[in-house]
């Protein structure tokens, strides 16, 4: 638990009343504790084979959708270790080759059931470098570390997998290289390939397409264990674009906290500009040293339907204002939150990335916080939370990822772990997704010269009930963009 300074209590009480009335709140970290010592190096994995390329695998295949056309293709597999040493499944990749039904077809992957657990199975699509008459795409099946190991002579048990077109049009299977309509029970199948630690150890790929050949991933996937996705690359014309509301976003205009008393939340300061070839959302916050001259910005989902899974955004933080004198106690954020129904209510949840470019809350200079909240009482102030922090500049673009599953909350910045928080802080109710930029106070810079600050957001991604690595997040976003998909929301209402 951390205590905030007394000066923050009135501000937070105001923010609480706004939230309960339909506004949005980002909770404030207090003066941070000293940085924790570095974590010890991870122990060696005793199951890591000394020479994985010398081992062998076989793949058995069957299908439960055997027709020439079907609503979805159902390649089911068992992978057997035919070598003499234990294999880590995270080093195994299987490829199923097929012919796309149209040049622009987009496909989705799903796991129906797996002995090792669907959450430990991944599926991505790629394009072959040398298309043939029966294959120009492939589905690659992989495993996370949670899948464990495969002892000599053992197999994975059933992997009941499927994929389908994003528009649910029928699939033509009869011209697919790896499809076997007569394979209604498991048997070895060499028209799929298996790699172990990067070496092909099973099967024959379509001519000229060994799995080690370079390929370009194209299609987004629906990961197993849920997998419904919200993706938005913020390609809008202005804050009045009707597509913003149609896509489930609210651009805040109502008064109240957090931030400087008397400040307003100005929707017109949310704009959309081009950066790096992509449309990005720009949040502008400005002040001339008084509450009345201060405008702040916030964009949030209207629905509170997001809970476990992966949250990601690419965000540009700024250390200096666009114009005018520097030094304001600014907060730039990406977070999820639900409402505090009563002081110390145990079903409250909030997960924050908060960057303070000029310090604040007792900090003298720039600091990035990640904070997981259990609950709090605004007056008298008390809180139950866990945080991680790094005292350095984070000016520029950063990839922010937080994953929430049954075991922990894990934060990543630019692909590297930033903090892992305890299961005690897992959410009990769904949340909204929010971005905002606001001023803690006017003590950092007392000048009355106008100044303004920008925070930019390139995209946001949420994958329901599925933990993705930062690399998998990047691949999924690249897939959507390669397919020309600027927005999708498959996440069901809470």
C-alpha positions in Angstrom: 0.0 0.0 0.0 1.2 3.6 -0.7 -0.1 6.8 0.8 -0.6 9.9 -1.3 0.2 13.4 -0.1 -2.6 15.1 1.8 -3.0 17.6 -1.0 -4.1 14.9 -3.3 -7.1 13.8 -1.2 -9.5 16.6 -2.2 -8.6 16.1 -5.8 -9.2 12.4 -5.7 -12.5 12.8 -3.8 -13.7 15.1 -6.7 -12.5 12.5 -9.2 -14.4 9.8 -7.4 -17.7 11.8 -7.6 -17.1 12.3 -11.3 -16.5 8.6 -11.9 -19.6 7.5 -10.1 -21.5 10.0 -12.2 -20.3 8.6 -15.5 -16.9 10.5 -15.9 -13.5 8.9 -16.0 -10.8 8.7 -13.4 -7.2 7.8 -13.4 -5.8 7.2 -10.0 -2.7 8.9 -8.9 0.5 7.3 -7.7 2.1 8.9 -4.6 5.7 9.6 -3.9 7.3 6.4 -5.1 9.4 4.0 -3.0 13.1 3.5 -3.9 13.6 1.4 -7.0 13.6 -2.3 -6.4 16.8 -4.3 -6.9 17.2 -6.1 -10.2 15.7 -9.6 -10.3 18.1 -12.5 -10.2 18.8 -14.3 -13.4 16.4 -17.1 -14.3 17.7 -20.6 -13.6 18.5 -22.8 -16.6 15.7 -24.9 -18.0 16.6 -28.5 -17.1 14.4 -29.8 -20.0 16.3 -27.9 -22.6 17.8 -30.6 -24.9 21.5 -30.4 -25.6 21.1 -31.0 -29.3 17.4 -30.4 -30.4 18.2 -30.7 -34.1 19.3 -34.3 -33.6 15.9 -35.3 -32.3 12.8 -36.2 -34.3 9.1 -35.6 -34.5 6.2 -37.1 -36.3 2.9 -35.4 -36.9 -0.5 -37.2 -37.1 -3.4 -35.5 -38.7 -7.2 -35.9 -39.0 -10.1 -33.7 -40.0 -13.7 -33.6 -38.8 -14.6 -31.3 -41.7 -14.0 -33.6 -44.6 -16.1 -32.0 -47.4 -14.7 -30.3 -50.5 -16.1 -27.1 -49.1 -16.8 -26.3 -45.4 -17.6 -23.3 -43.2 -14.2 -23.8 -41.6 -11.2 -26.0 -42.0 -10.4 -28.3 -39.0 -6.9 -29.6 -39.0 -6.4 -31.7 -35.8 -2.9 -32.9 -34.8 -0.9 -35.0 -32.5 2.8 -34.4 -32.3 5.0 -37.3 -31.2 8.6 -37.1 -29.9 10.5 -39.9 -31.8 13.9 -38.8 -30.5 15.9 -39.8 -27.5 15.8 -36.6 -25.4 13.1 -34.4 -24.0 11.8 -31.6 -26.3 10.5 -28.2 -25.2 7.2 -27.7 -27.1 7.9 -23.9 -27.3 10.6 -24.9 -29.8 8.1 -26.7 -32.1 6.3 -25.2 -35.1 3.8 -27.0 -37.4 2.7 -25.7 -40.8 -0.5 -26.5 -42.6 -0.4 -25.3 -46.2 -3.5 -24.1 -48.1 -4.7 -22.1 -51.1 -6.5 -18.8 -50.3 -10.0 -18.6 -51.6 -9.3 -15.1 -52.9 -6.2 -12.8 -53.0 -7.6 -10.6 -50.3 -9.0 -13.3 -48.1 -8.4 -12.9 -44.3 -8.4 -15.8 -42.0 -9.0 -16.4 -38.3 -7.5 -19.1 -36.1 -9.1 -20.8 -33.1 -8.4 -23.7 -30.8 -11.5 -25.8 -29.9 -9.7 -28.1 -27.4 -6.2 -29.3 -26.6 -4.9 -31.7 -24.0 -2.1 -29.2 -23.2 -4.7 -26.4 -23.0 -5.7 -24.0 -25.7 -4.1 -21.1 -23.9 -0.7 -22.8 -24.6 -1.3 -23.1 -28.4 -0.8 -20.2 -30.9 -1.7 -19.9 -34.5 -0.5 -17.4 -37.1 -0.9 -17.1 -40.8 1.7 -16.4 -43.4 2.2 -16.1 -47.2 4.4 -18.4 -49.1 7.4 -17.0 -51.0 6.8 -19.4 -53.9 3.1 -20.0 -54.4 2.0 -23.2 -56.0 -1.3 -24.5 -57.5 -2.3 -25.9 -54.1 -0.8 -23.5 -51.6 0.0 -19.8 -51.3 -0.7 -19.5 -47.5 0.1 -21.5 -44.4 -1.2 -21.7 -40.8 1.7 -22.1 -38.4 0.9 -23.7 -35.0 3.2 -23.0 -32.1 3.3 -23.4 -28.3 4.0 -21.2 -25.4 6.2 -22.2 -22.5 3.1 -23.2 -20.6 2.7 -26.2 -23.0 5.7 -27.8 -21.2 7.9 -30.6 -22.6 7.5 -33.8 -24.6 9.4 -36.8 -23.3 10.8 -39.4 -25.7 8.0 -41.5 -27.1 5.3 -39.2 -25.8 2.8 -37.2 -27.8 0.8 -34.0 -27.2 -2.6 -35.6 -27.3 -5.3 -34.0 -29.3 -4.9 -30.5 -30.8 -8.4 -29.8 -32.1 -7.8 -26.7 -34.2 -9.8 -24.8 -36.8 -9.6 -21.7 -39.1 -12.1 -19.8 -41.1 -12.5 -16.7 -43.3 -13.1 -13.4 -41.4 -16.3 -12.9 -43.4 -17.5 -16.5 -42.7 -17.7 -17.3 -46.4 -17.4 -21.1 -47.2 -13.9 -22.4 -47.6 -12.8 -24.6 -50.6 -10.6 -27.3 -49.1 -10.3 -29.6 -52.1 -7.4 -27.6 -53.6 -5.4 -27.2 -50.3 -2.0 -28.9 -50.2 -2.3 -30.2 -46.6 -6.0 -31.2 -46.7 -6.9 -34.8 -46.5 -10.6 -35.4 -46.8 -10.3 -39.1 -46.2 -8.3 -38.6 -42.9 -11.1 -39.0 -40.4 -8.9 -40.8 -37.9 -5.4 -40.0 -36.8 -2.5 -41.2 -39.1 0.9 -39.8 -39.9 0.7 -37.1 -42.5 3.7 -35.7 -44.3 1.9 -32.9 -46.1 2.4 -30.8 -43.0 5.9 -29.8 -41.8 7.3 -29.7 -38.3 10.2 -27.7 -37.1 12.3 -28.2 -34.0 14.5 -25.3 -32.8 14.3 -23.9 -36.4 15.2 -27.2 -38.2 12.7 -29.0 -40.4 12.4 -32.5 -38.9 9.1 -33.7 -40.4 7.1 -33.5 -43.6 7.4 -32.0 -47.1 6.4 -28.4 -47.9 5.0 -27.4 -51.2 7.9 -27.1 -53.7 10.3 -24.2 -53.0 8.7 -23.4 -49.6 10.7 -25.1 -46.9 9.7 -23.5 -43.6 13.1 -21.9 -43.2 12.5 -19.8 -46.3 11.6 -16.1 -45.6 7.9 -15.5 -45.5 5.7 -12.5 -44.9 3.0 -12.8 -42.2 -0.1 -11.2 -43.4 -3.3 -12.2 -41.7 -4.3 -11.5 -38.1 -5.3 -14.5 -36.0 -7.8 -15.0 -33.3 -5.7 -16.6 -30.5 -7.2 -19.5 -28.5 -8.7 -19.2 -25.1 -11.1 -16.5 -26.1 -9.4 -14.3 -28.6 -12.1 -11.8 -29.5 -10.3 -8.6 -30.3 -10.7 -4.8 -30.2 -8.3 -3.1 -32.6 -8.4 0.6 -33.6 -5.7 2.5 -35.5 -7.5 5.8 -34.9 -8.0 6.7 -38.5 -10.6 9.5 -38.0 -11.1 12.9 -39.5 -11.8 14.9 -36.3 -13.3 14.6 -32.8 -16.8 15.1 -34.4 -16.3 12.1 -36.8 -19.4 10.0 -36.3 -17.3 6.8 -36.6 -15.7 7.6 -33.2 -19.0 7.1 -31.4 -20.0 4.2 -33.7 -16.8 2.4 -32.8 -17.6 2.8 -29.1 -15.4 5.7 -28.0 -16.4 8.8 -26.0 -14.4 12.1 -26.3 -14.8 13.6 -22.8 -16.4 17.0 -22.4 -17.9 16.8 -18.9 -16.3 18.7 -16.0 -14.5 17.4 -12.9 -11.3 15.6 -11.9 -8.7 14.5 -12.1 -6.5 17.5 -12.6 -6.4 21.2 -11.9 -9.6 22.6 -10.2 -11.5 24.7 -12.7 -9.9 23.1 -15.7 -12.1 21.9 -18.6 -12.0 18.8 -20.8 -12.0 20.1 -24.4 -13.1 17.6 -27.1 -11.8 19.9 -29.8 -8.3 19.4 -28.5 -8.5 15.7 -29.6 -7.3 15.7 -33.2 -6.0 13.1 -35.7 -2.8 13.6 -37.6 -0.4 11.6 -39.8 2.8 10.2 -38.3 5.1 7.6 -39.8 2.5 6.8 -42.5 -0.2 6.1 -40.0 -3.1 8.1 -38.6 -2.5 8.9 -34.9 -4.7 10.4 -32.2 -3.3 13.6 -30.6 -4.3 14.6 -27.1 -3.5 18.3 -26.4 -3.4 19.8 -22.9 -2.7 23.5 -22.4 -2.6 26.1 -19.7 -1.6 29.7 -19.0 -1.0 29.1 -15.3 -4.6 29.2 -14.0 -7.4 26.7 -13.6 -9.7 28.7 -15.9 -7.0 28.7 -18.7 -6.3 24.9 -18.4 -7.8 22.5 -20.9 -7.3 18.7 -20.6 -8.2 15.8 -22.9 -9.5 12.3 -22.5 -10.8 9.5 -24.8 -12.4 6.4 -23.3 -14.6 3.5 -24.3 -18.2 3.9 -23.6 -18.5 0.3 -22.7 -17.0 -1.4 -19.6 -16.6 -4.8 -21.1 -12.9 -5.5 -20.9 -11.3 -7.8 -18.3 -8.7 -10.5 -18.6 -6.4 -10.8 -21.6 -3.9 -8.5 -23.3 -4.0 -4.7 -23.6 -1.6 -2.9 -25.8 -1.1 0.6 -27.3 1.7 2.5 -29.0 2.0 5.8 -27.3 4.2 8.9 -27.8 5.1 10.7 -24.6 6.5 14.3 -24.6 9.0 15.8 -22.2 8.6 19.3 -23.4 5.7 21.5 -24.5 4.8 22.1 -28.1 5.2 25.8 -27.3 5.8 28.0 -24.2 7.7 27.4 -21.0 8.3 23.9 -19.7 8.0 22.4 -16.2 4.3 21.7 -15.7 3.3 18.6 -13.6 1.8 16.7 -16.5 0.4 13.1 -16.5 0.2 11.2 -19.8 -1.6 7.9 -19.6 -2.9 4.6 -21.0 -5.1 2.7 -18.5 -8.1 0.5 -17.8 -10.6 1.2 -15.0 -14.0 0.5 -13.5 -16.0 2.6 -11.0 -15.4 2.6 -7.2 -18.9 1.8 -5.9 -18.0 2.6 -2.3 -14.9 3.4 -0.3 -12.6 0.4 -0.1 -15.0 -1.7 -2.3 -13.3 -4.9 -3.1 -14.5 -5.2 -6.8 -12.7 -2.0 -7.9 -9.9 -2.4 -10.5 -7.5 -0.2 -12.4 -4.3 -0.8 -14.3 -2.2 2.2 -15.3 0.7 3.4 -17.4 1.3 7.0 -16.2 4.2 9.1 -17.4 5.2 12.3 -15.5 7.7 14.1 -17.7 8.3 16.9 -15.2 7.7 15.0 -11.9 4.9 15.6 -9.5 3.5 13.7 -6.5 6.7 14.4 -4.7 9.0 13.3 -7.6 11.5 16.0 -8.9 11.7 14.8 -12.5 10.5 12.4 -15.1 9.2 9.0 -14.0 7.0 6.2 -15.5 4.7 4.3 -13.2 2.7 1.1 -13.7 0.1 0.6 -11.0 -2.4 -2.2 -10.3 -5.2 -1.2 -7.9 -7.2 -3.4 -5.5 -9.2 -0.5 -3.9 -9.0 2.8 -2.1 -10.8 5.3 0.2 -10.5 8.9 -0.9 -11.2 10.5 2.5 -9.4 9.7 4.7 -6.9 8.5 2.1 -5.9 4.9 2.1 -5.2 2.5 -0.8 -4.3 -1.0 -1.7 -2.2 -1.2 -4.8 1.1 -2.4 -6.2 3.4 -0.4 -8.5 6.6 -0.4 -10.4 8.5 2.7 -11.6 11.5 3.8 -13.6 13.0 7.3 -13.1 14.2 8.3 -16.6 12.9 10.0 -19.7 10.4 8.2 -21.9 10.0 10.9 -24.5 9.1 9.4 -27.9 7.1 6.4 -29.1 6.7 3.4 -26.8 5.0 0.0 -27.1 3.0 -0.5 -23.9 1.5 -3.9 -23.1 -0.2 -5.2 -20.0 -1.4 -8.8 -19.7 -3.9 -10.0 -17.1 -4.5 -13.7 -16.4 -5.2 -16.0 -13.5 -1.7 -15.8 -12.2 -0.5 -12.2 -12.4 -0.6 -8.8 -14.0 2.5 -8.2 -16.2 3.6 -4.9 -17.7 5.9 -4.5 -20.7 7.5 -1.4 -22.2 9.1 -1.8 -25.7 9.0 -5.6 -25.4 10.8 -5.7 -22.1 9.2 -6.7 -18.7 8.6 -3.5 -16.6 6.8 -5.0 -13.6 4.8 -8.1 -12.5 2.1 -7.6 -9.9 0.4 -10.2 -7.7 -2.8 -12.1 -8.4 -4.4 -10.2 -5.4 -4.9 -7.3 -7.8 -6.8 -9.2 -10.6 -10.0 -7.6 -11.8 -13.4 -8.8 -10.5 -15.5 -6.7 -12.9 -15.0 -5.5 -16.5 -13.4 -2.2 -17.2 -13.2 0.6 -19.8 -10.1 1.5 -21.8 -8.8 5.1 -21.5 -6.2 7.6 -22.6 -5.9 11.0 -21.0 -3.5 13.9 -20.4 -3.9 16.3 -17.6 -2.2 18.5 -15.0 -1.7 17.4 -11.4 -1.3 21.1 -10.2 0.1 24.4 -11.3 3.2 24.3 -9.0 5.7 23.0 -11.6 5.5 26.2 -13.7 3.9 29.4 -12.4 4.3 31.4 -15.6 1.2 32.9 -17.2 2.6 32.4 -20.7 0.4 29.9 -22.6 1.9 26.5 -23.3 0.6 23.2 -24.6 1.6 19.5 -24.5 0.9 16.6 -26.9 0.4 12.9 -26.2 -0.1 10.7 -29.3 -1.6 7.3 -29.7 -1.0 5.1 -32.8 -3.2 2.2 -32.1 -4.9 0.2 -29.3 -5.4 -3.5 -29.1 -7.2 -5.8 -26.6 -7.4 -9.6 -27.0 -10.0 -11.1 -24.6 -8.8 -13.9 -22.3 -5.6 -14.4 -24.2 -2.1 -13.6 -23.0 0.1 -12.5 -25.9 3.8 -11.7 -25.9 4.9 -8.3 -27.1 6.1 -9.9 -30.3 2.7 -11.5 -30.8 1.1 -8.2 -30.3 3.3 -6.6 -32.9 2.5 -9.4 -35.4 -1.2 -9.1 -34.8 -1.2 -5.4 -35.4 1.0 -5.8 -38.5 -1.5 -8.4 -39.7 -4.5 -6.1 -39.4 -2.7 -3.3 -41.1 -1.4 -5.5 -43.9 -5.0 -6.6 -44.5 -6.2 -3.0 -44.5 -8.3 -3.5 -41.3 -8.4 -0.2 -39.4 -11.0 -1.2 -36.8 -12.5 -4.4 -35.4 -14.5 -5.0 -32.2 -15.4 -8.6 -31.5 -15.4 -8.3 -27.7 -18.9 -9.2 -26.5 -20.8 -6.9 -24.1 -20.2 -7.7 -20.4 
